[in-house]
Amino acid sequence: MLELRDALRAWGTPGFEAALKQELAWHAEQLPLLQGLSAGNYVADGTITVTINSVAELDNAIRVMAGIFYRSVTGGCSCAGDPATASENPEYCEVQLDIGKTSAATAVTLATGAAD
Protein backbone atom coordinates (compact mmCIF):
# COMPACT_ATOMS: atom_id res chain seq x y z
CA MET A 1 0.00 0.00 0.00
CA LEU A 2 1.12 3.52 -0.74
CA GLU A 3 2.32 5.45 2.33
CA LEU A 4 2.57 9.23 2.08
CA ARG A 5 4.55 9.95 5.25
CA ASP A 6 6.06 13.26 4.12
CA ALA A 7 2.65 14.60 3.13
CA LEU A 8 1.16 13.53 6.46
CA ARG A 9 4.00 15.23 8.36
CA ALA A 10 3.36 18.41 6.36
CA TRP A 11 -0.41 18.34 6.95
CA GLY A 12 -1.63 21.66 8.33
CA THR A 13 1.41 23.57 7.09
CA PRO A 14 1.92 25.70 3.97
CA GLY A 15 4.22 22.96 2.63
CA PHE A 16 1.53 20.27 2.48
CA GLU A 17 0.72 20.55 -1.25
CA ALA A 18 4.40 20.65 -2.28
CA ALA A 19 5.20 17.62 -0.10
CA LEU A 20 2.22 15.71 -1.48
CA LYS A 21 3.07 16.51 -5.11
CA GLN A 22 6.69 15.46 -4.64
CA GLU A 23 5.78 12.23 -2.90
CA LEU A 24 3.22 11.31 -5.57
CA ALA A 25 5.84 11.92 -8.27
CA TRP A 26 8.23 9.58 -6.41
CA HIS A 27 5.56 6.88 -6.24
CA ALA A 28 3.97 7.33 -9.68
CA GLU A 29 4.21 3.58 -10.35
CA GLN A 30 1.71 3.00 -7.52
CA LEU A 31 -0.93 5.27 -9.05
CA PRO A 32 -3.67 3.86 -11.33
CA LEU A 33 -2.28 5.58 -14.42
CA LEU A 34 -2.79 2.60 -16.72
CA GLN A 35 -6.47 2.45 -15.78
CA GLY A 36 -6.78 6.20 -16.45
CA LEU A 37 -5.53 6.05 -20.04
CA SER A 38 -7.80 7.55 -22.68
CA ALA A 39 -5.55 7.91 -25.76
CA GLY A 40 -2.73 5.35 -25.57
CA ASN A 41 -2.43 1.80 -24.33
CA TYR A 42 0.80 1.99 -22.28
CA VAL A 43 2.01 4.54 -19.74
CA ALA A 44 5.14 6.23 -21.10
CA ASP A 45 8.28 6.48 -19.03
CA GLY A 46 8.73 9.95 -17.67
CA THR A 47 7.65 12.30 -14.99
CA ILE A 48 4.13 13.16 -13.94
CA THR A 49 2.69 16.53 -13.02
CA VAL A 50 0.28 16.68 -10.11
CA THR A 51 -2.39 19.29 -9.43
CA ILE A 52 -4.30 19.37 -6.17
CA ASN A 53 -7.98 19.89 -6.98
CA SER A 54 -9.39 19.69 -3.44
CA VAL A 55 -8.47 18.71 0.10
CA ALA A 56 -10.85 17.77 2.91
CA GLU A 57 -10.20 16.62 6.43
CA LEU A 58 -12.24 13.58 7.51
CA ASP A 59 -12.30 11.93 10.94
CA ASN A 60 -9.51 9.44 10.23
CA ALA A 61 -8.11 10.59 6.91
CA ILE A 62 -7.16 13.47 4.70
CA ARG A 63 -9.04 13.20 1.39
CA VAL A 64 -7.35 14.67 -1.63
CA MET A 65 -8.63 14.88 -5.18
CA ALA A 66 -5.61 15.19 -7.44
CA GLY A 67 -5.23 15.58 -11.18
CA ILE A 68 -2.35 13.72 -12.80
CA PHE A 69 -0.87 14.81 -16.12
CA TYR A 70 1.31 12.20 -17.82
CA ARG A 71 2.03 10.65 -21.21
CA SER A 72 1.09 7.40 -22.90
CA VAL A 73 2.30 5.55 -25.95
CA THR A 74 0.26 3.65 -28.49
CA GLY A 75 1.75 0.26 -29.23
CA GLY A 76 1.36 -1.24 -32.67
CA CYS A 77 1.65 1.96 -34.67
CA SER A 78 5.31 1.66 -35.67
CA CYS A 79 7.20 -1.11 -37.41
CA ALA A 80 10.70 -0.46 -36.12
CA GLY A 81 10.52 0.15 -32.40
CA ASP A 82 7.12 -0.69 -31.07
CA PRO A 83 5.88 1.19 -29.07
CA ALA A 84 7.40 4.28 -30.66
CA THR A 85 8.05 7.52 -28.81
CA ALA A 86 6.64 9.33 -31.84
CA SER A 87 3.23 8.04 -30.81
CA GLU A 88 3.20 9.67 -27.34
CA ASN A 89 -0.11 11.11 -26.19
CA PRO A 90 -0.94 13.55 -23.40
CA GLU A 91 -3.03 11.94 -20.65
CA TYR A 92 -4.93 13.19 -17.62
CA CYS A 93 -6.76 11.38 -14.88
CA GLU A 94 -8.03 12.23 -11.43
CA VAL A 95 -7.41 10.17 -8.34
CA GLN A 96 -8.88 10.23 -4.87
CA LEU A 97 -6.34 9.78 -2.10
CA ASP A 98 -7.41 8.94 1.44
CA ILE A 99 -4.31 9.45 3.62
CA GLY A 100 -4.64 7.81 7.04
CA LYS A 101 -3.98 10.37 9.78
CA THR A 102 -2.17 7.93 12.04
CA SER A 103 -0.42 5.58 9.62
CA ALA A 104 0.03 7.56 6.37
CA ALA A 105 -1.37 4.47 4.60
CA THR A 106 -3.09 5.83 1.52
CA ALA A 107 -5.98 4.34 -0.41
CA VAL A 108 -5.81 5.44 -4.04
CA THR A 109 -8.89 5.29 -6.27
CA LEU A 110 -9.29 6.39 -9.88
CA ALA A 111 -12.04 9.00 -9.87
CA THR A 112 -15.11 7.87 -11.84
CA GLY A 113 -15.26 9.37 -15.29
CA ALA A 114 -11.78 10.94 -15.03
CA ALA A 115 -10.60 9.31 -18.24
CA ASP A 116 -13.54 10.61 -20.30
DRENDO-1510 file (C-alpha; in Angstrom, 1 decimal, always signed):
<recs>
REC; n; res; u; v; w
REC; 1; MET; +0.0; +0.0; +0.0 .
REC; 2; LEU; +1.1; +3.5; -0.7 .
REC; 3; GLU; +2.3; +5.5; +2.3 .
REC; 4; LEU; +2.6; +9.2; +2.1 .
REC; 5; ARG; +4.5; +9.9; +5.2 .
REC; 6; ASP; +6.1; +13.3; +4.1 .
REC; 7; ALA; +2.6; +14.6; +3.1 .
REC; 8; LEU; +1.2; +13.5; +6.5 .
REC; 9; ARG; +4.0; +15.2; +8.4 .
REC; 10; ALA; +3.4; +18.4; +6.4 .
REC; 11; TRP; -0.4; +18.3; +7.0 .
REC; 12; GLY; -1.6; +21.7; +8.3 .
REC; 13; THR; +1.4; +23.6; +7.1 .
REC; 14; PRO; +1.9; +25.7; +4.0 .
REC; 15; GLY; +4.2; +23.0; +2.6 .
REC; 16; PHE; +1.5; +20.3; +2.5 .
REC; 17; GLU; +0.7; +20.6; -1.3 .
REC; 18; ALA; +4.4; +20.6; -2.3 .
REC; 19; ALA; +5.2; +17.6; -0.1 .
REC; 20; LEU; +2.2; +15.7; -1.5 .
REC; 21; LYS; +3.1; +16.5; -5.1 .
REC; 22; GLN; +6.7; +15.5; -4.6 .
REC; 23; GLU; +5.8; +12.2; -2.9 .
REC; 24; LEU; +3.2; +11.3; -5.6 .
REC; 25; ALA; +5.8; +11.9; -8.3 .
REC; 26; TRP; +8.2; +9.6; -6.4 .
REC; 27; HIS; +5.6; +6.9; -6.2 .
REC; 28; ALA; +4.0; +7.3; -9.7 .
REC; 29; GLU; +4.2; +3.6; -10.4 .
REC; 30; GLN; +1.7; +3.0; -7.5 .
REC; 31; LEU; -0.9; +5.3; -9.0 .
REC; 32; PRO; -3.7; +3.9; -11.3 .
REC; 33; LEU; -2.3; +5.6; -14.4 .
REC; 34; LEU; -2.8; +2.6; -16.7 .
REC; 35; GLN; -6.5; +2.5; -15.8 .
REC; 36; GLY; -6.8; +6.2; -16.5 .
REC; 37; LEU; -5.5; +6.1; -20.0 .
REC; 38; SER; -7.8; +7.6; -22.7 .
REC; 39; ALA; -5.5; +7.9; -25.8 .
REC; 40; GLY; -2.7; +5.3; -25.6 .
REC; 41; ASN; -2.4; +1.8; -24.3 .
REC; 42; TYR; +0.8; +2.0; -22.3 .
REC; 43; VAL; +2.0; +4.5; -19.7 .
REC; 44; ALA; +5.1; +6.2; -21.1 .
REC; 45; ASP; +8.3; +6.5; -19.0 .
REC; 46; GLY; +8.7; +9.9; -17.7 .
REC; 47; THR; +7.6; +12.3; -15.0 .
REC; 48; ILE; +4.1; +13.2; -13.9 .
REC; 49; THR; +2.7; +16.5; -13.0 .
REC; 50; VAL; +0.3; +16.7; -10.1 .
REC; 51; THR; -2.4; +19.3; -9.4 .
REC; 52; ILE; -4.3; +19.4; -6.2 .
REC; 53; ASN; -8.0; +19.9; -7.0 .
REC; 54; SER; -9.4; +19.7; -3.4 .
REC; 55; VAL; -8.5; +18.7; +0.1 .
REC; 56; ALA; -10.9; +17.8; +2.9 .
REC; 57; GLU; -10.2; +16.6; +6.4 .
REC; 58; LEU; -12.2; +13.6; +7.5 .
REC; 59; ASP; -12.3; +11.9; +10.9 .
REC; 60; ASN; -9.5; +9.4; +10.2 .
REC; 61; ALA; -8.1; +10.6; +6.9 .
REC; 62; ILE; -7.2; +13.5; +4.7 .
REC; 63; ARG; -9.0; +13.2; +1.4 .
REC; 64; VAL; -7.3; +14.7; -1.6 .
REC; 65; MET; -8.6; +14.9; -5.2 .
REC; 66; ALA; -5.6; +15.2; -7.4 .
REC; 67; GLY; -5.2; +15.6; -11.2 .
REC; 68; ILE; -2.3; +13.7; -12.8 .
REC; 69; PHE; -0.9; +14.8; -16.1 .
REC; 70; TYR; +1.3; +12.2; -17.8 .
REC; 71; ARG; +2.0; +10.6; -21.2 .
REC; 72; SER; +1.1; +7.4; -22.9 .
REC; 73; VAL; +2.3; +5.6; -26.0 .
REC; 74; THR; +0.3; +3.7; -28.5 .
REC; 75; GLY; +1.7; +0.3; -29.2 .
REC; 76; GLY; +1.4; -1.2; -32.7 .
REC; 77; CYS; +1.6; +2.0; -34.7 .
REC; 78; SER; +5.3; +1.7; -35.7 .
REC; 79; CYS; +7.2; -1.1; -37.4 .
REC; 80; ALA; +10.7; -0.5; -36.1 .
REC; 81; GLY; +10.5; +0.1; -32.4 .
REC; 82; ASP; +7.1; -0.7; -31.1 .
REC; 83; PRO; +5.9; +1.2; -29.1 .
REC; 84; ALA; +7.4; +4.3; -30.7 .
REC; 85; THR; +8.0; +7.5; -28.8 .
REC; 86; ALA; +6.6; +9.3; -31.8 .
REC; 87; SER; +3.2; +8.0; -30.8 .
REC; 88; GLU; +3.2; +9.7; -27.3 .
REC; 89; ASN; -0.1; +11.1; -26.2 .
REC; 90; PRO; -0.9; +13.5; -23.4 .
REC; 91; GLU; -3.0; +11.9; -20.7 .
REC; 92; TYR; -4.9; +13.2; -17.6 .
REC; 93; CYS; -6.8; +11.4; -14.9 .
REC; 94; GLU; -8.0; +12.2; -11.4 .
REC; 95; VAL; -7.4; +10.2; -8.3 .
REC; 96; GLN; -8.9; +10.2; -4.9 .
REC; 97; LEU; -6.3; +9.8; -2.1 .
REC; 98; ASP; -7.4; +8.9; +1.4 .
REC; 99; ILE; -4.3; +9.5; +3.6 .
REC; 100; GLY; -4.6; +7.8; +7.0 .
REC; 101; LYS; -4.0; +10.4; +9.8 .
REC; 102; THR; -2.2; +7.9; +12.0 .
REC; 103; SER; -0.4; +5.6; +9.6 .
REC; 104; ALA; +0.0; +7.6; +6.4 .
REC; 105; ALA; -1.4; +4.5; +4.6 .
REC; 106; THR; -3.1; +5.8; +1.5 .
REC; 107; ALA; -6.0; +4.3; -0.4 .
REC; 108; VAL; -5.8; +5.4; -4.0 .
REC; 109; THR; -8.9; +5.3; -6.3 .
REC; 110; LEU; -9.3; +6.4; -9.9 .
REC; 111; ALA; -12.0; +9.0; -9.9 .
REC; 112; THR; -15.1; +7.9; -11.8 .
REC; 113; GLY; -15.3; +9.4; -15.3 .
REC; 114; ALA; -11.8; +10.9; -15.0 .
REC; 115; ALA; -10.6; +9.3; -18.2 .
REC; 116; ASP; -13.5; +10.6; -20.3 .
</recs>
